[in-house]
Structure formats: C-alpha cells, structure tokens
Amino acid sequence: MQYLVSVIDNRSDPGSQDRRPAISAFNERLIADGHWVFAGGLADPDSATVIDNRGARPVFSDGPFVESKEYLAGVWVWEAADLDAALALAAEASRICDRKVEVRPFA
C-alpha cells in the first residue's frame, strides 16, 4: 500500500533548519528498507500560483490557495505493509524533520 506523507511547517513556529543531514540519512534508510517511492521539499507558499479553469477562461492567482499559519513544506510517498507501519515511520519522520506530518493512504 502507498501512503502520502505531508510535511507541515508553521510560519509562527517553524521547524529547525539544520535537519537536512538527518533527513537524508532517514531517506537512505527508507530506500534500503524498500519504503521509498518519492520525496520532495516545496518552495515557500508565497511562490505558488493557483489556477482555476472551471469557467470560460483560466484564472491565475499569485500566492497560496489558503492563507494559513501552517503550510505544506514537502511530501514523501512511501510503500508500507499497512497503516500501522506507515504511522510508525511517520512518527520517526516527524521527529527527524522537526515538523508535523500527516499520513494519508492512496485510494
């Protein structure tokens, strides 16, 4: 089963910026253990563009879709045997990247 793991940062209480070496080591372990599918960090939400093409013409808007203290800072996609295994990895990931994470299975 595959899971989307969203990394959530907070503008008023951001996670530590010195976590890259620990995150890289965790990613290497995910690869070695067969959990790794994909991962990536995201640019600041202010660099986002929202596109709405439900009307006669597409509308392009600068900035994030939702104004919030919390924002999506990155994602992992993992392969795990079940939700319990994904949650155990996510608890470790949250500690390692010093941010909250959200786990959602793909349908």
SESE-34748 format. One record per residue (C-alpha): residue in one letter; x negated, y, z. Coordinates in Angstrom, 1 decimal. Example, Ala and Ser with C-alpha at 12.3 -4.5 7.8 and 13.67 -1.06 7.14 Angstrom:
<atoms>
<atom r="A" u="-12.3" v="-4.5" w="7.8"/>
<atom r="S" u="-13.7" v="-1.1" w="7.1"/>
</atoms>
This chain:
<atoms>
<atom r="M" u="0.0" v="0.0" w="0.0"/>
<atom r="Q" u="-1.2" v="3.5" w="-0.7"/>
<atom r="Y" u="-0.9" v="6.5" w="1.6"/>
<atom r="L" u="-1.3" v="10.2" w="1.1"/>
<atom r="V" u="-3.1" v="11.8" w="4.0"/>
<atom r="S" u="-2.7" v="15.6" w="4.0"/>
<atom r="V" u="-5.2" v="17.6" w="6.0"/>
<atom r="I" u="-3.6" v="20.6" w="7.7"/>
<atom r="D" u="-5.5" v="23.6" w="8.7"/>
<atom r="N" u="-4.3" v="26.6" w="10.7"/>
<atom r="R" u="-5.1" v="30.3" w="9.9"/>
<atom r="S" u="-4.9" v="31.3" w="13.6"/>
<atom r="D" u="-6.9" v="28.3" w="15.0"/>
<atom r="P" u="-9.0" v="26.8" w="12.1"/>
<atom r="G" u="-10.9" v="23.6" w="12.4"/>
<atom r="S" u="-14.6" v="23.5" w="12.7"/>
<atom r="Q" u="-16.5" v="24.4" w="9.5"/>
<atom r="D" u="-19.5" v="22.2" w="10.3"/>
<atom r="R" u="-17.7" v="18.8" w="9.7"/>
<atom r="R" u="-18.9" v="18.1" w="6.2"/>
<atom r="P" u="-21.7" v="15.6" w="7.2"/>
<atom r="A" u="-19.2" v="13.7" w="9.4"/>
<atom r="I" u="-16.5" v="13.7" w="6.8"/>
<atom r="S" u="-19.0" v="12.5" w="4.1"/>
<atom r="A" u="-20.0" v="9.6" w="6.4"/>
<atom r="F" u="-16.4" v="8.8" w="7.1"/>
<atom r="N" u="-15.7" v="8.8" w="3.3"/>
<atom r="E" u="-18.6" v="6.5" w="2.7"/>
<atom r="R" u="-17.1" v="4.1" w="5.2"/>
<atom r="L" u="-13.7" v="4.3" w="3.6"/>
<atom r="I" u="-15.3" v="3.4" w="0.3"/>
<atom r="A" u="-17.3" v="0.5" w="1.8"/>
<atom r="D" u="-14.2" v="-0.9" w="3.5"/>
<atom r="G" u="-12.1" v="-0.7" w="0.4"/>
<atom r="H" u="-9.7" v="2.1" w="1.6"/>
<atom r="W" u="-10.9" v="4.9" w="-0.7"/>
<atom r="V" u="-8.7" v="5.9" w="-3.6"/>
<atom r="F" u="-9.2" v="9.6" w="-3.9"/>
<atom r="A" u="-10.0" v="12.7" w="-1.8"/>
<atom r="G" u="-10.5" v="16.4" w="-2.3"/>
<atom r="G" u="-10.6" v="19.7" w="-0.4"/>
<atom r="L" u="-8.5" v="22.6" w="-1.6"/>
<atom r="A" u="-9.3" v="26.2" w="-2.1"/>
<atom r="D" u="-7.7" v="28.8" w="0.1"/>
<atom r="P" u="-3.9" v="29.1" w="-0.3"/>
<atom r="D" u="-4.2" v="32.7" w="-1.5"/>
<atom r="S" u="-5.8" v="31.3" w="-4.7"/>
<atom r="A" u="-2.6" v="29.3" w="-5.5"/>
<atom r="T" u="-0.2" v="30.0" w="-8.4"/>
<atom r="V" u="3.4" v="28.9" w="-8.2"/>
<atom r="I" u="5.2" v="28.1" w="-11.5"/>
<atom r="D" u="8.9" v="27.9" w="-11.8"/>
<atom r="N" u="10.1" v="26.7" w="-15.2"/>
<atom r="R" u="13.7" v="25.8" w="-14.3"/>
<atom r="G" u="15.2" v="28.9" w="-16.1"/>
<atom r="A" u="14.9" v="30.3" w="-19.6"/>
<atom r="R" u="11.2" v="31.2" w="-19.1"/>
<atom r="P" u="8.5" v="30.1" w="-16.8"/>
<atom r="V" u="7.9" v="32.4" w="-13.8"/>
<atom r="F" u="4.3" v="32.6" w="-12.5"/>
<atom r="S" u="3.8" v="33.9" w="-8.9"/>
<atom r="D" u="0.5" v="34.5" w="-7.2"/>
<atom r="G" u="-0.1" v="33.1" w="-3.8"/>
<atom r="P" u="1.3" v="30.2" w="-1.8"/>
<atom r="F" u="4.9" v="29.0" w="-2.2"/>
<atom r="V" u="5.5" v="29.3" w="1.6"/>
<atom r="E" u="3.9" v="31.8" w="3.9"/>
<atom r="S" u="2.8" v="29.9" w="7.0"/>
<atom r="K" u="0.0" v="29.7" w="9.6"/>
<atom r="E" u="-0.6" v="26.1" w="8.6"/>
<atom r="Y" u="-1.6" v="25.1" w="5.1"/>
<atom r="L" u="-2.7" v="22.1" w="3.1"/>
<atom r="A" u="-6.5" v="22.1" w="3.2"/>
<atom r="G" u="-7.2" v="18.8" w="1.5"/>
<atom r="V" u="-6.0" v="15.3" w="0.8"/>
<atom r="W" u="-7.0" v="11.7" w="0.9"/>
<atom r="V" u="-5.3" v="8.8" w="-0.8"/>
<atom r="W" u="-6.0" v="5.6" w="0.9"/>
<atom r="E" u="-5.3" v="1.9" w="0.4"/>
<atom r="A" u="-4.3" v="0.2" w="3.6"/>
<atom r="A" u="-2.7" v="-3.1" w="4.5"/>
<atom r="D" u="0.2" v="-1.4" w="6.4"/>
<atom r="L" u="1.2" v="1.8" w="8.1"/>
<atom r="D" u="-0.5" v="0.8" w="11.4"/>
<atom r="A" u="-3.8" v="0.5" w="9.6"/>
<atom r="A" u="-3.3" v="3.9" w="7.8"/>
<atom r="L" u="-2.4" v="5.5" w="11.1"/>
<atom r="A" u="-5.5" v="4.2" w="12.8"/>
<atom r="L" u="-7.6" v="5.6" w="10.1"/>
<atom r="A" u="-5.7" v="8.9" w="10.2"/>
<atom r="A" u="-6.4" v="9.2" w="13.9"/>
<atom r="E" u="-10.1" v="8.9" w="13.3"/>
<atom r="A" u="-9.9" v="11.2" w="10.3"/>
<atom r="S" u="-8.2" v="13.9" w="12.4"/>
<atom r="R" u="-11.0" v="13.7" w="15.0"/>
<atom r="I" u="-13.7" v="13.7" w="12.4"/>
<atom r="C" u="-12.4" v="16.7" w="10.3"/>
<atom r="D" u="-11.1" v="18.6" w="13.4"/>
<atom r="R" u="-7.7" v="19.2" w="11.8"/>
<atom r="K" u="-4.2" v="17.7" w="12.0"/>
<atom r="V" u="-3.4" v="15.2" w="9.3"/>
<atom r="E" u="-0.1" v="13.9" w="8.0"/>
<atom r="V" u="0.3" v="10.3" w="6.6"/>
<atom r="R" u="3.0" v="9.5" w="4.0"/>
<atom r="P" u="3.4" v="6.3" w="2.1"/>
<atom r="F" u="3.8" v="6.4" w="-1.7"/>
<atom r="A" u="7.3" v="5.2" w="-2.7"/>
</atoms>
